[in-house]
Amino acid sequence: MKTVALGRTGIQVPVLAMGAASLGSIYHPVSQQQANETVATALEHGVNYFDVAPYYGLTRAESALGIALRGVPRQSYSLATKVGRYGDSQWDFSREATLRSIDASLARLGTDYIDVIQCHDVEYGDLNQLVDEALPTLRALQEQGVVRHLGITGYDLALLEKLAVEQSVDTVMAYCTWTLQDRRLGEVAKRLNQAGTGVLNASPLSMGLLTRHGAPAWHPAHQDVQAICRAVSALCDREGVNISQVALQFALTTAAEQGIASTVIGTASQQNMLDNVRWSAQPLDEGLLQRIDALMAPVLNIGWDSRPGNGGKAQK
Ligand SMILES: NC(=O)c1ccc[n+]([C@@H]2O[C@H](COP(=O)([O-])OP(=O)(O)OC[C@H]3O[C@@H](n4cnc5c(N)ncnc54)[C@H](OP(=O)(O)O)[C@@H]3O)[C@@H](O)[C@H]2O)c1
């Protein structure tokens, strides 16, 4: 897998990274065997940057990833996890919670350092606490070598950019905002990248919306958005192409020009990981993309911040 610099971190990140949220059975039940096979396949193909969080499957994803990585030389992969979110509607950016969370993540992941530690879904937490407690605590741990680089994640792009600039964090991870359906991350990513911040585009399949199965029941996208994505999937099927293939290839082939270092896709399936690796080496069908763009136009860039759906887990 091709690698690029992740901002100023010094990490050479694969352009396709693995999101391990799915190992916490958030989309469908996942066995440890499936987790092991998916992670081993990722590593075999150079997908050696793993993103996870204590929140995913309420610690199950970190535990499964830690077991799957047992025996793998620690220098051969990078680990990114998070602090601050501990339940669907539970945030805590206090110093105590941050310290506790790091200790527990290290134990579950079977390591003594974390390459990138990120404050999770910043828009829902207490921002004063994040700035006054979580970030200084993480910076102290950085000096001890327990965490190597600091980042933030979330959906609110304006807030992510503001915080990244003001707090000089090393990485920003945004999700579902550089996809076939939503292209809002691009301009923000370009500016962040120019300032030396590493940008990660999470959820190129928009958390299942851009798959043949469609979005899971908890997905926050509005029903109009979901209906059009189903129509796009049907169009792809008529052309003999899986919508996930086009969605991933769109994200990957446009990433560099937008200043996005890596696209973080989630899967708990060895076969889907293999497909993702294979698709990443193939060109995007520009003709099909034009037809998808025309169909998608009425809901392009419509996120659940402007038109909420019935799903979504987070409540303020
Ligand atoms: N706030 C945040 O910090 C935040 C938010 C969202 C995501 N993230 C990160 O980004 C990662 C990726 O996001 P995500 O997993 O939520 O969404 P995603 O990557 O957009 O989509 C995941 C879904 O796509 C399916 N999928 C993957 N490859 C496929 C393929 N080749 N064919 C068909 N279906 C395929 C997966 O099912 P299978 O398991 O069956 O393959 C799963 O249902 C997460 O794991 C997490 O690390 C972070």
The ligand as an SDF file (V2000), in Angstrom:
LIG
                    3D

 48 52  0  0  0  0  0  0  0  0999 V2000
  -15.8900   10.3290   15.4230 N   0  0  0  0  0  0  0  0  0  0  0  0
  -14.9370    9.5390   15.0210 C   0  0  0  0  0  0  0  0  0  0  0  0
  -13.8310    9.6050   15.5230 O   0  0  0  0  0  0  0  0  0  0  0  0
  -15.2090    8.5210   13.9640 C   0  0  0  0  0  0  0  0  0  0  0  0
  -16.4800    8.4150   13.4030 C   0  0  0  0  0  0  0  0  0  0  0  0
  -16.6860    7.4540   12.4220 C   0  0  0  0  0  0  0  0  0  0  0  0
  -15.6560    6.6050   12.0450 C   0  0  0  0  0  0  0  0  0  0  0  0
  -14.4310    6.7120   12.6370 N   0  0  0  0  0  0  0  0  0  0  0  0
  -13.3240    5.7850   12.2860 C   0  0  0  0  0  0  0  0  0  0  0  0
  -13.4090    5.4630   10.9210 O   0  0  0  0  0  0  0  0  0  0  0  0
  -13.5420    4.0480   10.7670 C   0  0  0  0  0  0  0  0  0  0  0  0
  -14.3760    3.7310    9.5610 C   0  0  0  0  0  0  0  0  0  0  0  0
  -15.7110    4.1470    9.7550 O   0  0  0  0  0  0  0  0  0  0  0  0
  -16.9380    3.1400    9.7970 P   0  0  0  0  0  0  0  0  0  0  0  0
  -16.4570    1.7490    9.9370 O   0  0  0  0  0  0  0  0  0  0  0  0
  -17.8820    3.6440   10.8080 O   0  0  0  0  0  0  0  0  0  0  0  0
  -17.6490    3.3960    8.3840 O   0  0  0  0  0  0  0  0  0  0  0  0
  -17.2650    3.0010    6.8680 P   0  0  0  0  0  0  0  0  0  0  0  0
  -15.8500    2.6350    6.7480 O   0  0  0  0  0  0  0  0  0  0  0  0
  -17.7820    4.1030    6.0230 O   0  0  0  0  0  0  0  0  0  0  0  0
  -18.2310    1.7530    6.6080 O   0  0  0  0  0  0  0  0  0  0  0  0
  -18.1730    0.5810    7.3470 C   0  0  0  0  0  0  0  0  0  0  0  0
  -19.2290   -0.3630    6.8010 C   0  0  0  0  0  0  0  0  0  0  0  0
  -18.8940   -0.6920    5.4600 O   0  0  0  0  0  0  0  0  0  0  0  0
  -18.8240   -2.1070    5.3070 C   0  0  0  0  0  0  0  0  0  0  0  0
  -17.7690   -2.4070    4.3310 N   0  0  0  0  0  0  0  0  0  0  0  0
  -16.4370   -2.1990    4.4320 C   0  0  0  0  0  0  0  0  0  0  0  0
  -15.7940   -2.6330    3.3350 N   0  0  0  0  0  0  0  0  0  0  0  0
  -16.7560   -3.1370    2.5210 C   0  0  0  0  0  0  0  0  0  0  0  0
  -16.7260   -3.7500    1.2420 C   0  0  0  0  0  0  0  0  0  0  0  0
  -15.5930   -3.9500    0.5730 N   0  0  0  0  0  0  0  0  0  0  0  0
  -17.9020   -4.1550    0.7030 N   0  0  0  0  0  0  0  0  0  0  0  0
  -19.0690   -3.9740    1.3510 C   0  0  0  0  0  0  0  0  0  0  0  0
  -19.1660   -3.4010    2.5650 N   0  0  0  0  0  0  0  0  0  0  0  0
  -18.0130   -2.9910    3.1470 C   0  0  0  0  0  0  0  0  0  0  0  0
  -18.5670   -2.6580    6.6800 C   0  0  0  0  0  0  0  0  0  0  0  0
  -19.1170   -3.9520    6.8320 O   0  0  0  0  0  0  0  0  0  0  0  0
  -18.2000   -5.2750    7.0210 P   0  0  0  0  0  0  0  0  0  0  0  0
  -17.6320   -5.2320    8.3950 O   0  0  0  0  0  0  0  0  0  0  0  0
  -19.1690   -6.3800    6.8140 O   0  0  0  0  0  0  0  0  0  0  0  0
  -17.1370   -5.2070    5.9760 O   0  0  0  0  0  0  0  0  0  0  0  0
  -19.3260   -1.6610    7.5660 C   0  0  0  0  0  0  0  0  0  0  0  0
  -20.6840   -2.0280    7.6110 O   0  0  0  0  0  0  0  0  0  0  0  0
  -14.1190    3.5500   12.1000 C   0  0  0  0  0  0  0  0  0  0  0  0
  -13.8170    2.2020   12.3090 O   0  0  0  0  0  0  0  0  0  0  0  0
  -13.4090    4.4730   13.0690 C   0  0  0  0  0  0  0  0  0  0  0  0
  -12.1130    3.9810   13.3170 O   0  0  0  0  0  0  0  0  0  0  0  0
  -14.2010    7.6610   13.5690 C   0  0  0  0  0  0  0  0  0  0  0  0
  1  2  1  0
  2  3  2  0
  2  4  1  0
  4  5  1  0
  4 48  2  0
  5  6  2  0
  6  7  1  0
  7  8  2  0
  8  9  1  0
  8 48  1  0
  9 10  1  0
  9 46  1  0
 10 11  1  0
 11 12  1  0
 11 44  1  0
 12 13  1  0
 13 14  1  0
 14 15  2  0
 14 16  1  0
 14 17  1  0
 17 18  1  0
 18 19  2  0
 18 20  1  0
 18 21  1  0
 21 22  1  0
 22 23  1  0
 23 24  1  0
 23 42  1  0
 24 25  1  0
 25 26  1  0
 25 36  1  0
 26 27  1  0
 26 35  1  0
 27 28  2  0
 28 29  1  0
 29 30  1  0
 29 35  2  0
 30 31  1  0
 30 32  2  0
 32 33  1  0
 33 34  2  0
 34 35  1  0
 36 37  1  0
 36 42  1  0
 37 38  1  0
 38 39  2  0
 38 40  1  0
 38 41  1  0
 42 43  1  0
 44 45  1  0
 44 46  1  0
 46 47  1  0
M  CHG  2   8   1  16  -1
M  END
$$$$
